[in-house]
Amino acid sequence: MKATFRGGVHPAHGSKRPTQALAIRDFVSDTVQIVMNMNIGAPSKPCVKKGDHVKLGQVIGEAVGGLGIPVHASVSGEVVAVDAIAYLTGEPAQSVTIKNDFQDEWEELHPLGNVESVDPALILPAIKAAGICGMGGASFPTHVKLTIAPDKKCEYILANGAECETHITCDDRLMQEHATRVVDGLRAAMRALNVSQGIIGIEDNKPAAIAAMEKACQGRQGVRVQVLKTKYPQGGEKQLIKVLTGREVPSGGLPIDCGCVVLNVGTCAAIADAIIDGKPVIDRVCTVTGAVRSPANLRLRIGTITEDIIGECGGYSTDPGKIFFGGAMTGLCLPNDQLPMSKSTNGIVVMTKEEAVSAEEDPCIRCGKCVDACPIGLNPYDMKIFADAEKWDVCKKKHVMDCMLCGACAFICPARRWLTPSFRIAKQKIAEQAKKEAAAK
Amino acid sequence: MSLILSSAPHVRSKDNTQRLMLNVIISLLPCVAAGIYYFGWRAALVVCVSVVSAVAAEFIWQKLARKKVRVYDLSAVVTGLLIGLIVPPSAPWWMLVIGSFFAIMVVKQLFGGIGDNFLNPALAARAVLLASWPALMTSGYNVGKFDAVSGATPLLSGASVADLLLGNVTGAVGETCKIAILLGFAWLLFTRTIRWEIPVISLASACLLGWALGYDPLTTVLSGGLLFGAVYMATDYVTTPMTQFARILYSVGIGVIVVLIRKFGSYPEGVTYAILLMNIAAPLFDRIPAQRIYGHTKATKEGK
């Protein structure tokens, strides 16, 4: 039986994903610009300077604070600049630009060997040292996620292969081509936390990935594949947990509060690389599609500049109107194509000028489609009225903080109302207010 | 390179307001055709006059009030069509114009325009016409094919089920041919313009209560304007509840009130008033916090 959740929409219904059938290929550019704020948490501190020669996998940014992760050189070569960059989040951060010498001369690696025989106590430190953060888009540091508070207990580790976003096929291809790596990474995380159940959730529009993963799970302890109905946001952490375990993350809580940890399949593969080969995160698979001449699934070195990536895909097929990292439902817009991709960039989508035009907001016709679509069970039309009036306290009472900004309501709205953007602002305002109140006390 | 920067989502569903209204218009075409077949050219005239005057009313208001002209959203066309289909085929043109202007200007625009009216404009117009010109609104059914039939309202006559289904009975322009209405209903469901709950639950509850009060369930559904009202009027987006539990309450309310008016009221037909009453109650029903929110349990509520 195909499991699913309440609500949801079908944003990719009927549209083709041209990259689903394309094998992952490597692309290495002659320059990379590696930003220091790829993770949620404090930006890393650059520890190289202009003119330094760096090896592939060498630490170039040191972890700062509890949520910090180290950043590694993704090519070998000469550091040509260490300077400030305005990256997507808007907060200023440092970046390190490296000129590739194409020698791919590795830093000395310390492999730990087979994930089934490695000492479990070594797994978390290895994950931290490899600079792994959530590769599904959220970029939360993985070692922090896997550090369980003493009063909590993890019973399930869920590998998220739902890939419910539009356009993106990188996880699909990764599961097809590197299924064993994904299972290895999941097993490593399970062994590190002494968890006996691991479930890999995959939407039913990826039959090849399902077959590959099921094969890779054979003979492995405690892991299995669960086929999910294709519906957005099936890969939302909360929806995935509900569907795979029947549990719910308590409002305002974390997955671990219901005994679960969710890892993207790309993160799992990165964990396997870190344990088996001792390799840090220097590359990732990324889907490049939309208005480019030849869409592709590329294995990109972290910090590859968008313009170079588009060039590798044959260039723009027409004048670009909008470029975003991620899928069309939650993707982040780029101001230009000079910005580099990061550890969490799973897709680069180019829209034509016509596609990029946002429709004007019409009056709400109270059709109730947003209520039906909300996977959380909120009343978006109602919250929008109070968000427009800037009554943040009322928004809070109407549970806007439970909104996960999936975009389902805004997608389905026939009046083209900017529901999700309003809720994003409301959530920010409420969080700021809470911070102020905490500071005043 | 100038790129558009905007907040996600970057894709929208194809169904915008105009397209949904167009779906409703298409779904009403079988009813229009059936009306013309049974009542002749008068039916065509009635529908045309109502549509044109409803659109004109909307345009004139928006121009005079210096608002954005939104005639292109087609909602006024729907209102006009609905008015034309729920009046007798021999309704005089001036009555239709008054009805359409009342629906658009008073019921819809005075309360803020599309999305802000609390009553179904077409039904409110019918109620006003019924109260103002009761004789014209309850007779004049006998035109076209029914020229020779002497007037009894369809509810009181003992028409056969086949006649009721085909629309071979007298009645309002678009309400008689149930097959045409069912065709329209199928189109609305197929295009996901409306959900099945409101029509089905209101019809079912009318059947149940009617059966308990001694009516034949099938005749309850097929006679009068119940089917048309349940499919086209009770499902009007603006005046129906937004949440699932409230929708069920609303639908049951319509079914119950229709049968109660038929049984105990002095009007032969109660669909108009049943739906209007429930329109008024809809916002209240929406306030019932019946919807379960993910991750909220008794424990999290008490903890806060």
Chai-1 contact restraints between the chains, C-beta under 6 A:
chainA,res_idxA,chainB,res_idxB,connection_type,confidence,min_distance_angstrom,max_distance_angstrom,comment,restraint_id
A,P11,B,V11,contact,1.0,0.0,6.0,A-B,restraint_1
A,K238,B,Y294,contact,1.0,0.0,6.0,A-B,restraint_2
A,E248,B,Y294,contact,1.0,0.0,6.0,A-B,restraint_3
A,E248,B,G295,contact,1.0,0.0,6.0,A-B,restraint_4
A,V249,B,G295,contact,1.0,0.0,6.0,A-B,restraint_5
A,P250,B,G295,contact,1.0,0.0,6.0,A-B,restraint_6
A,P250,B,T300,contact,1.0,0.0,6.0,A-B,restraint_7
A,S251,B,G295,contact,1.0,0.0,6.0,A-B,restraint_8
A,S251,B,H296,contact,1.0,0.0,6.0,A-B,restraint_9
A,S251,B,T300,contact,1.0,0.0,6.0,A-B,restraint_10
A,G321,B,I4,contact,1.0,0.0,6.0,A-B,restraint_11
A,K322,B,L3,contact,1.0,0.0,6.0,A-B,restraint_12
A,K322,B,I4,contact,1.0,0.0,6.0,A-B,restraint_13
A,I323,B,L3,contact,1.0,0.0,6.0,A-B,restraint_14
A,A328,B,H10,contact,1.0,0.0,6.0,A-B,restraint_15
A,A328,B,V11,contact,1.0,0.0,6.0,A-B,restraint_16
A,M329,B,P9,contact,1.0,0.0,6.0,A-B,restraint_17
A,T330,B,A8,contact,1.0,0.0,6.0,A-B,restraint_18
A,G331,B,A8,contact,1.0,0.0,6.0,A-B,restraint_19
A,C333,B,L5,contact,1.0,0.0,6.0,A-B,restraint_20
A,N336,B,M1,contact,1.0,0.0,6.0,A-B,restraint_21
A,A356,B,I4,contact,1.0,0.0,6.0,A-B,restraint_22
A,S358,B,S6,contact,1.0,0.0,6.0,A-B,restraint_23
A,D362,B,T17,contact,1.0,0.0,6.0,A-B,restraint_24
A,P363,B,I114,contact,1.0,0.0,6.0,A-B,restraint_25
A,P363,B,G115,contact,1.0,0.0,6.0,A-B,restraint_26
A,C364,B,G115,contact,1.0,0.0,6.0,A-B,restraint_27
A,I365,B,T17,contact,1.0,0.0,6.0,A-B,restraint_28
A,I365,B,G115,contact,1.0,0.0,6.0,A-B,restraint_29
A,I365,B,Y237,contact,1.0,0.0,6.0,A-B,restraint_30
A,I365,B,V238,contact,1.0,0.0,6.0,A-B,restraint_31
A,R366,B,G115,contact,1.0,0.0,6.0,A-B,restraint_32
A,R366,B,Y237,contact,1.0,0.0,6.0,A-B,restraint_33
A,R366,B,V238,contact,1.0,0.0,6.0,A-B,restraint_34
A,C367,B,Y237,contact,1.0,0.0,6.0,A-B,restraint_35
A,G368,B,M242,contact,1.0,0.0,6.0,A-B,restraint_36
A,V371,B,M242,contact,1.0,0.0,6.0,A-B,restraint_37
A,V371,B,T243,contact,1.0,0.0,6.0,A-B,restraint_38
A,I376,B,Y294,contact,1.0,0.0,6.0,A-B,restraint_39
A,G377,B,Q291,contact,1.0,0.0,6.0,A-B,restraint_40
A,G377,B,R292,contact,1.0,0.0,6.0,A-B,restraint_41
A,G377,B,I293,contact,1.0,0.0,6.0,A-B,restraint_42
A,G377,B,Y294,contact,1.0,0.0,6.0,A-B,restraint_43
A,H399,B,I293,contact,1.0,0.0,6.0,A-B,restraint_44
A,G407,B,A8,contact,1.0,0.0,6.0,A-B,restraint_45
A,G407,B,P9,contact,1.0,0.0,6.0,A-B,restraint_46
A,A410,B,P9,contact,1.0,0.0,6.0,A-B,restraint_47
A,F411,B,P9,contact,1.0,0.0,6.0,A-B,restraint_48
A,F411,B,R12,contact,1.0,0.0,6.0,A-B,restraint_49
A,F411,B,S13,contact,1.0,0.0,6.0,A-B,restraint_50
A,I412,B,S13,contact,1.0,0.0,6.0,A-B,restraint_51
A,P414,B,D15,contact,1.0,0.0,6.0,A-B,restraint_52
A,P414,B,N16,contact,1.0,0.0,6.0,A-B,restraint_53
A,P414,B,T17,contact,1.0,0.0,6.0,A-B,restraint_54
A,P414,B,L20,contact,1.0,0.0,6.0,A-B,restraint_55
A,A415,B,T17,contact,1.0,0.0,6.0,A-B,restraint_56
A,R416,B,R12,contact,1.0,0.0,6.0,A-B,restraint_57
A,P421,B,S7,contact,1.0,0.0,6.0,A-B,restraint_58
